[in-house]
Amino acid sequence: MSTGLIIAIIVVAIVLAIALWFGVSAMGRRRQELRRERELQNRRKSAAAEHTREAETRARQADVAERRARIAEAEAQRERAEANVHRERAALHEQGLADHELVDGPGRAGDGAGADGAATDGDRRAAGEVPGDRRAAGDVPGDGAAGGATSDRTAGGTADRERDVSVPRRG
């Protein structure tokens, strides 16, 4: 073999080795690039799933808050309606149009029983059934709601007043 042929074989081998080296390194870079893309896609999917879960959780919380707000609004409307009912009843009483509610039986007015026969707060106070009520204990001057003990108090019976205040009533 001639020297020229040996040099040509060596040059071709070196060129092939360089080409092979560039090819392998390019394939390695491509493989590494694909691996990075897959990792990025996995991260995207993970982040999207996390945000989706968070969005669903917040949507549920918003639904619950809206329901609570609707319930609170309904309760407020009910309270307003009850206040209006009491306001209208007060107007009826002021005008004397609801005296039938104050009568318990034929011809008996002023005993304070409602139309259904249940005692009102005024009845319970007068009977001393409301705990801690000063009028029931007779501490409010000029209130004749305490019954027979009023005459003792107006006659200067302070001992009765002290006894009434110190002994809690049961009702």
Backbone bond lengths (Angstrom), bond angles and torsions (degrees), N, CA, C in turn:
res aa  C-N    CA-C-N  psi(-1)  N-CA   C-N-CA  omega(-1)  CA-C   N-CA-C  phi
1 M - - - 1.402 - - 1.511 107.59 -
2 S 1.225 109.07 146.62 1.439 113.22 -175.45 1.515 109.56 -90.19
3 T 1.227 116.39 164.84 1.441 122.21 -176.67 1.530 109.21 -69.14
4 G 1.297 117.74 -35.50 1.460 121.54 179.56 1.528 111.18 -63.46
5 L 1.337 115.00 -38.58 1.462 119.54 179.71 1.514 110.07 -68.98
6 I 1.257 118.78 -40.05 1.469 122.40 179.13 1.528 108.96 -64.38
7 I 1.326 117.01 -41.66 1.464 120.23 -179.98 1.527 108.98 -66.65
8 A 1.309 117.69 -38.85 1.456 120.99 179.18 1.528 110.50 -65.01
9 I 1.317 118.46 -41.46 1.461 122.19 178.53 1.517 109.62 -64.74
10 I 1.312 117.51 -40.67 1.457 120.87 -179.59 1.536 109.34 -67.28
11 V 1.313 117.70 -42.04 1.466 121.10 179.96 1.528 109.35 -64.34
12 V 1.332 117.27 -43.68 1.468 120.87 178.71 1.525 109.41 -63.82
13 A 1.307 118.57 -40.80 1.462 121.85 179.30 1.527 110.02 -64.25
14 I 1.325 115.92 -40.51 1.470 118.85 179.67 1.520 109.39 -68.20
15 V 1.292 118.38 -42.16 1.467 121.74 179.13 1.527 109.29 -63.65
16 L 1.333 117.27 -43.45 1.467 120.72 177.27 1.531 110.90 -63.24
17 A 1.322 117.30 -41.26 1.465 120.68 178.80 1.524 110.02 -63.86
18 I 1.335 116.76 -41.14 1.471 119.86 179.08 1.531 109.49 -67.28
19 A 1.305 116.91 -42.89 1.462 120.56 179.60 1.529 109.94 -63.73
20 L 1.305 115.48 -42.53 1.463 119.81 178.58 1.527 110.71 -63.94
21 W 1.313 115.20 -41.16 1.470 118.37 179.61 1.533 110.63 -64.12
22 F 1.330 117.77 -44.70 1.465 120.96 177.33 1.535 111.09 -63.91
23 G 1.316 116.70 -38.78 1.469 120.82 179.21 1.522 111.36 -64.96
24 V 1.325 115.75 -45.02 1.468 119.45 179.76 1.526 110.34 -65.47
25 S 1.306 117.01 -43.57 1.465 119.03 -179.20 1.525 110.53 -67.14
26 A 1.323 118.22 -35.15 1.465 120.68 177.20 1.520 110.07 -66.65
27 M 1.331 115.78 -41.57 1.470 118.37 177.50 1.525 110.47 -65.33
28 G 1.296 118.68 -37.44 1.462 122.23 177.08 1.527 111.42 -63.60
29 R 1.353 114.52 -42.49 1.462 118.60 177.44 1.533 110.64 -64.11
30 R 1.327 115.05 -41.64 1.467 118.95 179.52 1.524 110.53 -64.26
31 R 1.325 116.99 -43.20 1.457 121.74 177.55 1.525 110.71 -60.83
32 Q 1.321 116.46 -43.09 1.455 121.56 179.33 1.539 110.09 -65.46
33 E 1.322 116.22 -39.62 1.456 120.52 177.75 1.532 110.93 -64.14
34 L 1.320 117.22 -42.58 1.468 121.09 177.23 1.521 111.25 -63.03
35 R 1.332 116.34 -40.43 1.461 120.68 178.31 1.536 110.24 -62.98
36 R 1.316 118.19 -41.79 1.460 122.13 177.95 1.532 110.46 -63.82
37 E 1.329 116.79 -41.53 1.460 120.40 179.00 1.534 110.99 -63.45
38 R 1.338 116.23 -43.63 1.475 119.14 177.36 1.519 111.51 -61.84
39 E 1.325 116.27 -42.62 1.462 120.55 178.67 1.528 110.72 -63.45
40 L 1.319 116.90 -41.23 1.455 121.18 178.10 1.530 110.58 -64.37
41 Q 1.340 116.44 -42.01 1.469 119.90 177.89 1.524 110.69 -62.74
42 N 1.336 117.12 -42.29 1.471 120.06 177.59 1.525 111.13 -61.80
43 R 1.323 116.35 -41.76 1.458 120.08 177.60 1.530 111.12 -63.82
44 R 1.343 116.79 -41.04 1.460 120.82 177.62 1.528 110.75 -60.17
45 K 1.343 114.99 -48.08 1.476 119.17 179.99 1.520 110.80 -60.78
46 S 1.331 116.23 -43.11 1.460 120.73 179.89 1.530 110.92 -62.91
47 A 1.330 116.35 -45.70 1.467 120.26 179.94 1.527 110.33 -65.01
48 A 1.331 117.02 -41.54 1.466 120.44 179.27 1.525 110.44 -63.88
49 A 1.331 117.25 -42.27 1.463 120.38 178.86 1.525 110.90 -64.12
50 E 1.327 116.76 -41.18 1.466 120.87 179.00 1.528 110.94 -63.04
51 H 1.313 116.25 -44.90 1.465 119.97 179.49 1.529 111.15 -67.18
52 T 1.317 116.80 -35.50 1.467 120.25 177.46 1.513 110.51 -64.64
53 R 1.340 116.78 -44.56 1.465 120.49 177.49 1.526 110.67 -61.01
54 E 1.315 116.46 -44.15 1.466 120.82 179.49 1.530 110.44 -63.06
55 A 1.329 116.38 -40.81 1.471 119.98 179.10 1.528 110.64 -64.08
56 E 1.329 117.24 -41.92 1.461 120.78 178.55 1.523 110.99 -63.91
57 T 1.331 116.62 -42.36 1.465 120.95 178.88 1.522 110.36 -62.42
58 R 1.311 116.45 -46.14 1.473 119.64 -179.76 1.524 111.51 -67.15
59 A 1.326 116.89 -34.35 1.467 119.59 177.39 1.526 110.07 -65.19
60 R 1.343 117.00 -41.60 1.469 120.44 176.74 1.523 110.27 -62.65
61 Q 1.322 117.19 -44.03 1.457 120.56 178.64 1.524 111.03 -62.61
62 A 1.311 117.11 -39.02 1.464 120.50 178.11 1.528 110.54 -65.70
63 D 1.345 116.85 -39.96 1.467 120.17 177.31 1.520 110.82 -61.25
64 V 1.331 116.18 -44.63 1.469 120.30 179.65 1.528 109.73 -63.71
65 A 1.329 116.80 -42.52 1.474 119.94 179.15 1.528 110.78 -63.59
66 E 1.337 116.91 -39.70 1.463 119.73 177.70 1.514 110.93 -64.55
67 R 1.329 116.73 -40.91 1.468 119.88 177.47 1.522 110.55 -61.90
68 R 1.321 116.02 -45.14 1.466 119.38 178.97 1.528 110.68 -62.17
69 A 1.324 116.44 -38.77 1.459 119.93 178.63 1.532 110.49 -65.32
70 R 1.340 116.66 -40.63 1.465 119.20 177.97 1.520 110.45 -64.28
71 I 1.340 116.64 -40.52 1.471 120.40 178.54 1.525 109.44 -63.78
72 A 1.329 116.69 -44.67 1.468 120.06 179.90 1.524 110.34 -63.14
73 E 1.320 117.17 -40.07 1.461 120.42 178.33 1.523 110.30 -64.15
74 A 1.342 116.46 -42.22 1.468 119.99 178.71 1.528 110.43 -63.65
75 E 1.331 116.60 -41.04 1.468 119.55 178.34 1.530 110.60 -64.66
76 A 1.314 116.94 -40.21 1.462 120.25 178.60 1.534 110.12 -64.30
77 Q 1.323 116.88 -41.12 1.466 119.92 177.46 1.519 110.55 -63.59
78 R 1.344 115.81 -40.59 1.464 119.18 178.51 1.526 110.43 -63.33
79 E 1.328 117.32 -43.08 1.467 120.79 178.54 1.523 110.42 -62.22
80 R 1.357 116.37 -42.15 1.469 119.10 177.94 1.526 110.32 -62.08
81 A 1.335 116.31 -41.66 1.462 119.99 -179.79 1.525 110.47 -64.13
82 E 1.337 117.08 -42.30 1.466 120.20 178.21 1.531 110.51 -64.25
83 A 1.328 116.92 -39.34 1.463 120.01 177.25 1.522 110.08 -63.29
84 N 1.329 117.12 -40.58 1.463 120.26 178.13 1.522 111.26 -64.91
85 V 1.342 116.78 -38.90 1.465 120.19 177.71 1.522 109.85 -61.81
86 H 1.319 117.10 -45.48 1.470 120.19 179.70 1.530 110.60 -65.80
87 R 1.330 117.06 -38.44 1.462 120.74 178.15 1.529 110.05 -62.50
88 E 1.333 116.76 -43.23 1.465 120.39 179.41 1.532 110.90 -67.01
89 R 1.330 117.57 -40.62 1.468 119.97 177.59 1.528 110.84 -63.10
90 A 1.337 115.57 -39.74 1.467 119.10 177.83 1.522 109.95 -62.17
91 A 1.327 116.33 -42.05 1.461 119.55 178.57 1.523 110.67 -63.03
92 L 1.344 116.93 -40.78 1.464 120.21 177.45 1.518 111.29 -61.31
93 H 1.335 116.29 -43.90 1.463 120.14 179.27 1.522 111.12 -65.21
94 E 1.327 117.10 -40.65 1.458 120.47 179.36 1.516 111.94 -62.85
95 Q 1.325 116.11 -33.97 1.461 120.67 -178.99 1.530 112.21 -88.06
96 G 1.327 116.20 -4.99 1.457 119.73 179.02 1.517 112.95 79.23
97 L 1.328 117.67 18.34 1.460 121.14 -177.42 1.527 112.93 -93.19
98 A 1.329 117.90 -0.20 1.455 120.38 -178.35 1.523 111.25 -124.94
99 D 1.328 116.84 30.63 1.460 119.97 -179.74 1.523 111.66 -64.63
100 H 1.323 116.93 -25.19 1.465 119.91 179.62 1.529 111.28 -63.00
101 E 1.329 117.88 -25.66 1.458 120.76 177.27 1.522 111.70 -74.43
102 L 1.304 116.61 -20.91 1.463 120.84 -177.59 1.517 112.31 -92.72
103 V 1.309 118.08 -6.12 1.458 122.46 -176.35 1.519 108.86 -98.49
104 D 1.359 115.35 129.81 1.473 120.35 176.90 1.516 107.64 -112.27
105 G 1.272 116.85 90.61 1.455 120.73 -178.13 1.511 109.87 95.88
106 P 1.327 117.76 171.77 1.463 120.79 -175.33 1.526 111.71 -70.99
107 G 1.320 115.92 123.86 1.452 121.62 172.82 1.510 115.76 78.17
108 R 1.325 119.48 3.30 1.475 120.53 -179.52 1.508 108.63 -107.09
109 A 1.270 116.64 100.11 1.460 121.10 179.47 1.517 109.26 -107.94
110 G 1.334 115.07 154.14 1.452 119.81 171.78 1.508 115.46 90.35
111 D 1.341 119.23 2.01 1.467 117.96 178.07 1.514 111.39 -83.79
112 G 1.324 117.30 -7.92 1.452 121.06 172.65 1.512 114.45 84.66
113 A 1.311 120.18 -2.01 1.457 120.43 179.18 1.508 108.70 -73.41
114 G 1.309 116.22 141.08 1.449 120.78 179.60 1.513 110.83 -75.25
115 A 1.312 115.03 -178.60 1.455 120.78 -178.88 1.523 111.14 -63.98
116 D 1.314 116.97 -27.16 1.465 119.23 179.51 1.527 112.11 -89.55
117 G 1.337 118.93 3.91 1.461 123.00 177.15 1.512 113.57 85.30
118 A 1.355 117.44 -0.98 1.462 119.85 -179.42 1.518 109.39 -80.42
119 A 1.313 115.70 145.27 1.456 121.00 -179.77 1.519 109.22 -70.89
120 T 1.310 115.60 139.75 1.455 120.17 177.73 1.521 109.12 -89.26
121 D 1.335 115.52 176.08 1.466 119.63 178.70 1.523 110.68 -61.28
122 G 1.308 116.91 -35.35 1.468 119.97 178.90 1.515 111.25 -62.64
123 D 1.352 117.06 -40.16 1.464 120.22 177.68 1.517 110.76 -63.73
124 R 1.326 115.52 -43.98 1.467 118.77 -177.73 1.527 110.88 -66.31
125 R 1.336 116.99 -36.86 1.465 119.14 177.78 1.517 110.44 -65.70
126 A 1.317 116.20 -43.96 1.460 120.11 -177.74 1.525 110.86 -64.20
127 A 1.321 116.75 -32.33 1.456 120.37 -179.70 1.526 111.59 -86.30
128 G 1.338 117.12 -2.98 1.465 119.87 178.83 1.511 112.49 78.35
129 E 1.347 116.80 23.74 1.461 119.84 -176.60 1.522 112.91 -92.31
130 V 1.311 118.35 -8.21 1.454 120.86 179.50 1.514 107.33 -93.54
131 P 1.352 118.16 111.41 1.464 119.76 -176.93 1.520 111.53 -64.32
132 G 1.307 115.61 137.61 1.453 121.93 176.44 1.512 113.65 78.76
133 D 1.336 118.52 6.79 1.455 121.21 179.15 1.521 108.61 -81.43
134 R 1.315 116.96 121.68 1.463 120.98 -176.42 1.521 110.79 -69.71
135 R 1.346 116.64 -32.08 1.455 118.17 179.49 1.516 110.71 -67.52
136 A 1.337 117.68 -35.78 1.457 120.46 179.27 1.520 110.31 -68.30
137 A 1.333 116.40 -32.35 1.461 120.08 179.67 1.518 111.07 -81.92
138 G 1.338 117.46 -9.72 1.460 120.48 177.19 1.502 113.36 86.18
139 D 1.331 118.91 17.76 1.455 120.49 -178.14 1.512 112.63 -84.34
140 V 1.306 118.62 -11.14 1.458 120.64 -179.79 1.515 107.88 -94.33
141 P 1.326 118.90 115.60 1.469 121.03 -177.75 1.522 110.66 -66.60
142 G 1.316 114.20 145.81 1.445 120.56 176.83 1.505 113.29 81.61
143 D 1.305 119.47 3.82 1.462 122.36 -179.77 1.509 107.69 -98.21
144 G 1.273 117.56 113.15 1.452 120.95 -178.18 1.504 112.25 -88.88
145 A 1.317 119.48 19.40 1.455 122.43 -174.80 1.507 112.52 -78.30
146 A 1.324 119.57 -13.66 1.454 120.27 -174.57 1.507 112.98 -86.64
147 G 1.309 118.99 -2.12 1.460 120.72 173.57 1.515 112.36 86.96
148 G 1.343 117.58 -137.80 1.454 124.02 -173.11 1.504 114.02 -67.66
149 A 1.331 118.38 -22.48 1.458 120.15 -178.77 1.511 111.32 -70.14
150 T 1.334 117.80 -12.98 1.459 120.59 -179.63 1.513 110.83 -64.71
151 S 1.308 117.67 -39.41 1.465 119.69 -179.02 1.521 110.75 -64.75
152 D 1.333 118.66 -36.02 1.464 120.46 176.47 1.520 110.76 -65.44
153 R 1.321 116.12 -38.30 1.463 119.38 -177.56 1.524 110.34 -71.29
154 T 1.321 116.09 -40.75 1.460 117.35 -179.22 1.520 111.01 -71.74
155 A 1.336 117.07 -22.54 1.455 120.11 177.82 1.516 110.96 -86.06
156 G 1.333 117.51 7.39 1.463 120.33 176.76 1.512 112.33 94.16
157 G 1.316 119.34 20.07 1.464 121.81 -179.96 1.507 111.51 -81.88
158 T 1.315 118.11 76.87 1.458 121.71 -178.84 1.509 111.67 -72.64
159 A 1.322 118.75 -23.88 1.462 120.93 179.46 1.520 110.27 -64.02
160 D 1.344 116.84 -37.63 1.465 119.38 177.26 1.521 110.50 -64.27
161 R 1.315 117.70 -40.52 1.459 120.83 -179.50 1.520 110.02 -63.51
162 E 1.323 117.58 -45.63 1.459 120.34 179.47 1.513 110.98 -63.04
163 R 1.324 117.06 -38.72 1.463 120.28 179.04 1.526 110.01 -65.47
164 D 1.338 117.17 -43.38 1.461 121.28 -179.73 1.519 111.57 -62.85
165 V 1.311 118.89 -38.42 1.452 122.01 -178.39 1.515 110.96 -73.92
166 S 1.350 116.93 -38.35 1.451 119.33 -174.72 1.518 112.51 -79.32
167 V 1.323 118.25 -23.40 1.469 120.20 -178.74 1.522 108.03 -102.01
168 P 1.324 117.75 113.31 1.470 119.20 -179.08 1.524 109.29 -69.80
169 R 1.302 114.69 142.11 1.470 120.40 179.20 1.524 109.58 -90.47
170 R 1.290 115.53 147.07 1.458 120.45 177.87 1.512 108.86 -109.31
171 G 1.307 115.58 143.17 1.449 115.79 -177.19 1.462 113.56 -154.07
